[in-house]
Amino acid sequence: MEHKIIIVGIGPGSVEYMIPAALKTIEEAKVLVGGSRAMEQYGKAKGQKQCVVRANMPAVMDFIRRELQTQDVVVMVSGDPGYYSMLEAVRRNFEDTPLKVIPGLSSIQVAFAKLGMPWQEAELLSMHGRSAPKEKMVYSPGKLLGFLTDKNNNSKTIPALLKKMGWPGGTMVAICNRLSYPDEKIIITTIGEAAKLETVYLNCVLVVKAK
Ligand SMILES: C[S@@+](CC[C@H](N)C(=O)[O-])C[C@H]1O[C@@H](n2cnc3c(N)ncnc32)[C@H](O)[C@@H]1O
């Protein structure tokens, strides 16, 4: 029998923001792959084989390949699998393996919801381990941007970059940190002020709205 890979979106973090089908799949998994944060939170099933994803992608792919010989493998990813996750690498490495994807709430989607803002007009950009195309960040009145961030492209550097590109200093930026967790923090400020904040947020969503 051919075994499959199930990629499960765990949402932004808190279990209340995970869909029931995702939780059920994780709880019933015999083999579970995921980041350390997800594994600590959800890797509780007895006798479950686990593989923690760090910067060890080739080893993770080898683990998945080995386990697929005898059983299904469940891979947890943050947010939604279709939006900047391991899904791409899994599709590349396992072209002929049956694949099932269980969606999750993307951190971007949760950020806009928390702000009570529609996002159908937003330009969604990732600066997590990459830079976003400059042409997508060009200022225009009313423009709406959403960013994934990382330690180098963060709540200080991205507003500074936009300012350098000619965005007015008074442009609103919402720094959405640890969404869905009890210590969630959303700071609404301007791109001019964001650089002066005492704390630099490295792992957050930024929503930027031009007047
Ligand atoms: C590798 S990307 C994964 C994106 C994910 N697939 C999604 O749909 O949200 C990781 C980035 O997502 C954002 N992120 C994930 N969880 C978050 C949370 N709970 N609060 C704020 N930002 C979060 C951060 O920008 C983080 O650097």
PDBQT file of the ligand as one rigid body, heavy atoms in Angstrom, charges set to zero:
ROOT
HETATM    1  C1  LIG A 301       8.082  30.579   7.643  1.00  0.00    +0.000 C 
HETATM    2  S1  LIG A 301       6.900  31.835   7.791  1.00  0.00    +0.000 S 
HETATM    3  C2  LIG A 301       5.489  30.835   7.866  1.00  0.00    +0.000 C 
HETATM    4  C3  LIG A 301       4.223  31.499   7.419  1.00  0.00    +0.000 C 
HETATM    5  C4  LIG A 301       3.018  30.621   7.638  1.00  0.00    +0.000 C 
HETATM    6  N1  LIG A 301       2.931  29.550   6.666  1.00  0.00    +0.000 N 
HETATM    7  C5  LIG A 301       1.704  31.391   7.656  1.00  0.00    +0.000 C 
HETATM    8  O1  LIG A 301       0.823  31.121   6.822  1.00  0.00    +0.000 OA
HETATM    9  O2  LIG A 301       1.548  32.237   8.557  1.00  0.00    +0.000 OA
HETATM   10  C6  LIG A 301       7.111  32.340   9.462  1.00  0.00    +0.000 C 
HETATM   11  C7  LIG A 301       6.663  33.768   9.691  1.00  0.00    +0.000 C 
HETATM   12  O3  LIG A 301       5.239  33.806   9.894  1.00  0.00    +0.000 OA
HETATM   13  C8  LIG A 301       4.914  34.842  10.808  1.00  0.00    +0.000 C 
HETATM   14  N2  LIG A 301       4.245  34.241  11.972  1.00  0.00    +0.000 N 
HETATM   15  C9  LIG A 301       4.023  32.923  12.199  1.00  0.00    +0.000 A 
HETATM   16  N3  LIG A 301       3.327  32.751  13.359  1.00  0.00    +0.000 NA
HETATM   17  C10 LIG A 301       3.097  33.986  13.862  1.00  0.00    +0.000 A 
HETATM   18  C11 LIG A 301       2.426  34.493  15.028  1.00  0.00    +0.000 A 
HETATM   19  N4  LIG A 301       1.835  33.673  15.897  1.00  0.00    +0.000 N 
HETATM   20  N5  LIG A 301       2.387  35.827  15.212  1.00  0.00    +0.000 NA
HETATM   21  C12 LIG A 301       2.966  36.671  14.342  1.00  0.00    +0.000 A 
HETATM   22  N6  LIG A 301       3.619  36.271  13.232  1.00  0.00    +0.000 NA
HETATM   23  C13 LIG A 301       3.684  34.942  12.984  1.00  0.00    +0.000 A 
HETATM   24  C14 LIG A 301       6.218  35.527  11.186  1.00  0.00    +0.000 C 
HETATM   25  O4  LIG A 301       6.444  36.606  10.294  1.00  0.00    +0.000 OA
HETATM   26  C15 LIG A 301       7.225  34.414  10.940  1.00  0.00    +0.000 C 
HETATM   27  O5  LIG A 301       8.523  34.895  10.777  1.00  0.00    +0.000 OA
ENDROOT
TORSDOF 0
